[in-house]
Amino acid sequence: MAKLVVLITARDDVAQQVGESWMQIGAPGVTIIEGHGLQRIRERSKAGEILPGMMSLVDILRANQPSSFVLVALVEHDAIIEPMLKVTQDILGDLHSPENGIFFVIDVERAVGIRYHDS
Protein backbone atom coordinates (compact mmCIF):
# COMPACT_ATOMS: atom_id res chain seq x y z
CA MET A 1 0.00 0.00 0.00
CA ALA A 2 1.32 3.45 -0.90
CA LYS A 3 1.99 5.99 1.85
CA LEU A 4 1.70 9.76 1.85
CA VAL A 5 4.57 11.19 3.88
CA VAL A 6 3.89 14.70 5.17
CA LEU A 7 6.09 17.22 6.95
CA ILE A 8 4.81 20.57 8.20
CA THR A 9 7.55 22.95 9.28
CA ALA A 10 8.10 26.66 9.75
CA ARG A 11 11.80 26.20 8.93
CA ASP A 12 11.96 27.84 5.52
CA ASP A 13 15.75 27.78 5.72
CA VAL A 14 15.90 24.00 5.27
CA ALA A 15 12.58 22.92 3.72
CA GLN A 16 14.14 22.40 0.29
CA GLN A 17 17.09 20.52 1.83
CA VAL A 18 14.66 18.09 3.48
CA GLY A 19 12.84 17.55 0.18
CA GLU A 20 16.08 16.97 -1.71
CA SER A 21 17.15 14.45 0.95
CA TRP A 22 13.86 12.59 0.66
CA MET A 23 14.40 12.22 -3.08
CA GLN A 24 17.96 10.97 -2.56
CA ILE A 25 16.55 8.29 -0.25
CA GLY A 26 14.10 7.16 -2.92
CA ALA A 27 10.95 9.30 -2.85
CA PRO A 28 9.84 9.62 -6.49
CA GLY A 29 9.04 13.30 -6.01
CA VAL A 30 8.39 15.89 -3.34
CA THR A 31 5.94 18.75 -3.43
CA ILE A 32 6.49 21.81 -1.24
CA ILE A 33 3.39 23.88 -0.48
CA GLU A 34 3.52 27.28 1.20
CA GLY A 35 1.23 27.49 4.21
CA HIS A 36 -0.23 30.05 6.55
CA GLY A 37 -0.91 28.81 10.06
CA LEU A 38 -4.16 30.10 11.52
CA GLN A 39 -2.47 30.59 14.89
CA ARG A 40 0.06 32.97 13.33
CA ILE A 41 -2.71 34.89 11.54
CA ARG A 42 -4.51 35.24 14.88
CA GLU A 43 -1.30 36.45 16.56
CA ARG A 44 -0.79 39.10 13.86
CA SER A 45 -4.40 40.19 14.22
CA LYS A 46 -4.06 40.56 18.01
CA ALA A 47 -0.84 42.54 17.53
CA GLY A 48 -2.68 45.00 15.30
CA GLU A 49 -0.79 44.02 12.17
CA ILE A 50 -4.08 42.89 10.61
CA LEU A 51 -7.25 44.89 11.18
CA PRO A 52 -10.29 42.61 11.57
CA GLY A 53 -12.95 43.22 8.95
CA MET A 54 -10.66 45.36 6.81
CA MET A 55 -9.07 42.57 4.80
CA SER A 56 -10.34 39.29 3.43
CA LEU A 57 -8.44 36.12 4.27
CA VAL A 58 -7.12 36.04 0.70
CA ASP A 59 -5.77 39.59 1.11
CA ILE A 60 -4.16 38.64 4.42
CA LEU A 61 -2.46 35.60 2.89
CA ARG A 62 -1.21 37.57 -0.13
CA ALA A 63 0.21 40.31 2.11
CA ASN A 64 2.14 37.98 4.39
CA GLN A 65 5.03 35.61 3.92
CA PRO A 66 4.17 31.94 4.42
CA SER A 67 4.45 30.84 8.04
CA SER A 68 4.91 27.18 7.21
CA PHE A 69 5.87 24.78 4.48
CA VAL A 70 4.15 21.47 3.82
CA LEU A 71 6.27 18.80 2.16
CA VAL A 72 4.45 15.80 0.71
CA ALA A 73 5.78 12.68 -0.96
CA LEU A 74 3.86 9.64 -2.11
CA VAL A 75 5.98 6.53 -1.67
CA GLU A 76 5.34 2.91 -2.58
CA HIS A 77 7.73 1.25 -0.15
CA ASP A 78 7.39 1.34 3.65
CA ALA A 79 11.13 0.69 3.94
CA ILE A 80 12.06 4.29 3.10
CA ILE A 81 9.78 5.93 5.69
CA GLU A 82 12.16 5.49 8.64
CA PRO A 83 15.15 6.80 6.65
CA MET A 84 12.99 9.78 5.60
CA LEU A 85 12.15 10.48 9.24
CA LYS A 86 15.79 10.12 10.26
CA VAL A 87 17.11 12.53 7.64
CA THR A 88 14.30 14.96 8.48
CA GLN A 89 15.37 14.99 12.13
CA ASP A 90 19.04 15.17 11.17
CA ILE A 91 18.25 18.40 9.33
CA LEU A 92 15.53 19.94 11.52
CA GLY A 93 16.48 18.52 14.90
CA ASP A 94 14.20 16.70 17.30
CA LEU A 95 10.62 17.01 16.08
CA HIS A 96 9.43 17.00 19.70
CA SER A 97 11.05 20.43 20.05
CA PRO A 98 8.81 23.42 19.33
CA GLU A 99 8.99 25.00 15.86
CA ASN A 100 10.88 22.14 14.17
CA GLY A 101 7.94 20.43 12.55
CA ILE A 102 5.40 17.65 12.45
CA PHE A 103 6.02 14.47 10.43
CA PHE A 104 3.25 11.97 9.73
CA VAL A 105 2.34 9.18 7.33
CA ILE A 106 -1.06 8.36 5.86
CA ASP A 107 -2.06 5.09 4.18
CA VAL A 108 -3.16 5.66 0.58
CA GLU A 109 -5.58 3.04 -0.64
CA ARG A 110 -5.02 3.79 -4.30
CA ALA A 111 -2.41 5.83 -6.14
CA VAL A 112 -2.20 6.23 -9.90
CA GLY A 113 0.56 8.00 -11.78
CA ILE A 114 3.57 7.72 -9.47
CA ARG A 115 6.61 8.32 -11.65
CA TYR A 116 10.22 7.94 -10.68
CA HIS A 117 12.52 10.56 -12.19
CA ASP A 118 16.20 10.23 -12.96
CA SER A 119 18.30 12.58 -10.83
ZAMARGU-4260 file (C-alpha; in steps of 0.2 Angstrom, whole numbers, plus 5000, padded with zeros to 4 digits):
<rodrens>
0) 5000/5000/5000 | 5007/5017/4995 | 5010/5030/5009 | 5009/5049/5009 | 5023/5056/5019
5) 5019/5074/5026 | 5030/5086/5035 | 5024/5103/5041 | 5038/5115/5046 | 5040/5133/5049
10) 5059/5131/5045 | 5060/5139/5028 | 5079/5139/5029 | 5079/5120/5026 | 5063/5115/5019
15) 5071/5112/5001 | 5085/5103/5009 | 5073/5090/5017 | 5064/5088/5001 | 5080/5085/4991
20) 5086/5072/5005 | 5069/5063/5003 | 5072/5061/4985 | 5090/5055/4987 | 5083/5041/4999
25) 5070/5036/4985 | 5055/5047/4986 | 5049/5048/4968 | 5045/5066/4970 | 5042/5079/4983
30) 5030/5094/4983 | 5032/5109/4994 | 5017/5119/4998 | 5018/5136/5006 | 5006/5137/5021
35) 4999/5150/5033 | 4995/5144/5050 | 4979/5150/5058 | 4988/5153/5074 | 5000/5165/5067
40) 4986/5174/5058 | 4977/5176/5074 | 4993/5182/5083 | 4996/5195/5069 | 4978/5201/5071
45) 4980/5203/5090 | 4996/5213/5088 | 4987/5225/5076 | 4996/5220/5061 | 4980/5214/5053
50) 4964/5224/5056 | 4949/5213/5058 | 4935/5216/5045 | 4947/5227/5034 | 4955/5213/5024
55) 4948/5196/5017 | 4958/5181/5021 | 4964/5180/5003 | 4971/5198/5006 | 4979/5193/5022
60) 4988/5178/5014 | 4994/5188/4999 | 5001/5202/5011 | 5011/5190/5022 | 5025/5178/5020
65) 5021/5160/5022 | 5022/5154/5040 | 5025/5136/5036 | 5029/5124/5022 | 5021/5107/5019
70) 5031/5094/5011 | 5022/5079/5004 | 5029/5063/4995 | 5019/5048/4989 | 5030/5033/4992
75) 5027/5015/4987 | 5039/5006/4999 | 5037/5007/5018 | 5056/5003/5020 | 5060/5021/5016
80) 5049/5030/5028 | 5061/5027/5043 | 5076/5034/5033 | 5065/5049/5028 | 5061/5052/5046
85) 5079/5051/5051 | 5086/5063/5038 | 5072/5075/5042 | 5077/5075/5061 | 5095/5076/5056
90) 5091/5092/5047 | 5078/5100/5058 | 5082/5093/5074 | 5071/5084/5087 | 5053/5085/5080
95) 5047/5085/5098 | 5055/5102/5100 | 5044/5117/5097 | 5045/5125/5079 | 5054/5111/5071
100) 5040/5102/5063 | 5027/5088/5062 | 5030/5072/5052 | 5016/5060/5049 | 5012/5046/5037
105) 4995/5042/5029 | 4990/5025/5021 | 4984/5028/5003 | 4972/5015/4997 | 4975/5019/4979
110) 4988/5029/4969 | 4989/5031/4951 | 5003/5040/4941 | 5018/5039/4953 | 5033/5042/4942
115) 5051/5040/4947 | 5063/5053/4939 | 5081/5051/4935 | 5092/5063/4946
</rodrens>
